[in-house]
Amino acid sequence: MHEETAELINRCYSLDVFEEAMEGLRSRGIKTVVHLILGLPGETREMMLDSVRYVANQPDLFGMKLHLLNVVKGSRMALDYSEYQPFASIEEYVNLVVECLELIPPQVTIHRLTGDAPRSILITPPWSFNKRTILNSINEQLHLRDTWQGKKCGK
């Protein structure tokens, strides 16, 4: 949702375009699932949480997909951010995802909690292909913290 990030990654459209598209879909009764990439260059933890809050509060939002930024060989991101590390560890990513889930209303369907790229083209983060470990760790942290999707929704 942050215009400075959009410019940095060359998204090529403003937040207004997203809002107009959401309204157009909503007015036609089309269910929407928004994809949100966590770990974009230049974004702080708070910026990512702000983006989750923003998306989670879209009227009639049906679902969300949380993606972990993967830098892959041959991409523009690989050229511009060859040394970039979106998250230092699985634990850092897991902690952020748990915080994100707490902000998403319970009626919003979560379609994805991470994304992965084939090992043969993955540059970073090197642990992102461990999808089962990431998902199990998210589940474990939800239980350990006695928290759930929507616990802090609206706060």
C-alpha positions in Angstrom: 0.0 0.0 0.0 3.0 2.3 0.4 3.6 4.4 -2.7 7.4 4.7 -2.0 7.6 0.9 -2.1 5.5 0.8 -5.3 7.9 3.2 -6.9 11.0 1.3 -5.7 9.9 -2.0 -7.1 8.4 -0.5 -10.3 4.8 -1.6 -9.6 3.6 0.8 -12.3 0.3 1.7 -10.8 -0.9 3.7 -7.8 -2.9 2.6 -4.8 -5.9 4.4 -6.4 -5.9 1.8 -9.2 -6.1 -1.0 -6.6 -9.0 0.7 -4.8 -10.9 1.3 -8.1 -10.4 -2.3 -9.1 -11.6 -3.5 -5.7 -14.7 -1.3 -5.9 -15.4 -2.5 -9.4 -15.2 -6.1 -8.4 -17.3 -5.5 -5.3 -20.0 -3.7 -7.2 -20.3 -6.7 -9.5 -20.5 -9.1 -6.6 -17.2 -10.7 -7.5 -15.4 -12.3 -4.5 -11.9 -10.9 -4.2 -8.7 -12.5 -2.9 -5.8 -10.1 -2.4 -2.2 -11.2 -2.6 0.2 -9.4 -0.3 4.0 -9.7 -0.5 5.8 -9.5 2.8 9.5 -8.5 2.8 9.6 -6.0 -0.1 12.7 -3.9 -0.2 12.6 -0.8 2.0 9.6 -1.9 4.1 9.8 -2.1 7.8 7.8 -4.5 10.0 5.3 -1.7 10.8 4.9 -0.9 7.1 4.1 -4.6 6.4 1.6 -4.7 9.3 0.0 -1.4 8.0 -0.5 -3.1 4.6 -2.1 -6.1 6.2 -4.5 -3.8 8.2 -5.3 -1.8 5.0 -6.1 -4.9 3.0 -7.9 -6.7 5.8 -10.3 -3.7 6.1 -11.3 -3.7 2.5 -15.1 -4.0 2.4 -16.4 -7.5 1.4 -12.9 -9.0 1.2 -13.2 -12.7 0.6 -9.6 -13.9 1.1 -6.0 -13.1 1.4 -2.8 -14.7 0.3 0.4 -13.8 2.2 3.5 -14.3 0.2 7.1 -14.3 1.3 9.3 -12.3 -1.2 11.5 -14.7 -3.0 14.4 -13.3 -5.1 15.0 -15.6 -8.0 17.7 -15.9 -10.7 17.1 -13.9 -13.8 14.6 -11.4 -12.2 15.0 -7.7 -12.1 14.9 -8.0 -8.3 18.0 -10.2 -8.5 19.8 -7.5 -10.4 18.8 -4.7 -8.2 18.9 -6.5 -4.8 21.5 -9.2 -5.2 22.5 -8.9 -1.5 18.9 -8.3 -0.2 17.6 -10.5 2.7 13.9 -9.9 3.3 14.0 -11.8 6.6 17.0 -13.0 8.6 15.3 -16.3 9.6 12.3 -18.5 9.5 11.5 -17.4 13.0 11.4 -13.7 12.0 9.0 -14.5 9.2 6.9 -16.7 11.4 6.6 -14.1 14.0 5.4 -11.5 11.5 2.9 -13.9 9.9 1.4 -14.6 13.4 1.1 -10.8 14.0 -0.6 -10.5 10.5 -3.1 -13.2 11.2 -4.1 -11.5 14.4 -5.1 -8.4 12.4 -7.1 -10.3 9.7 -10.9 -10.7 10.4 -11.9 -14.3 11.1 -14.4 -14.3 8.2 -11.6 -13.6 5.6 -10.3 -16.9 4.2 -6.5 -17.3 4.3 -5.4 -19.0 1.1 -1.7 -18.9 1.6 0.8 -18.1 4.4 4.0 -18.3 2.5 5.3 -18.7 -1.0 8.3 -20.6 -2.4 10.3 -20.8 -5.5 12.1 -23.8 -7.0 15.5 -24.3 -5.3 17.2 -24.2 -8.7 16.4 -20.5 -9.2 16.0 -19.3 -5.6 18.6 -16.8 -4.4 17.0 -15.7 -1.2 15.7 -16.3 1.4 17.6 -19.6 1.4 15.2 -21.3 3.9 12.0 -20.4 2.0 11.6 -23.8 0.3 11.0 -25.3 3.8 7.3 -24.8 3.4 6.2 -27.5 5.9 8.6 -26.2 8.5 7.3 -22.6 8.1 3.6 -23.7 8.3 4.2 -26.0 11.3 6.1 -23.2 13.0 3.2 -20.7 12.4 0.8 -23.3 13.9 3.1 -23.9 16.8 3.4 -20.1 17.5 -0.3 -19.6 17.4 -0.7 -22.3 20.0 2.2 -21.1 22.2 0.9 -17.5 22.2 -2.7 -18.5 22.6 -3.7 -16.4 19.6 -5.7 -16.8 16.4 -6.8 -15.1 13.2 -8.7 -11.9 14.1 -7.7 -11.7 17.8 -6.5 -8.1 17.3 -8.8 -7.2 14.4 -9.8 -3.6 14.6 -7.2 -2.6 17.2 
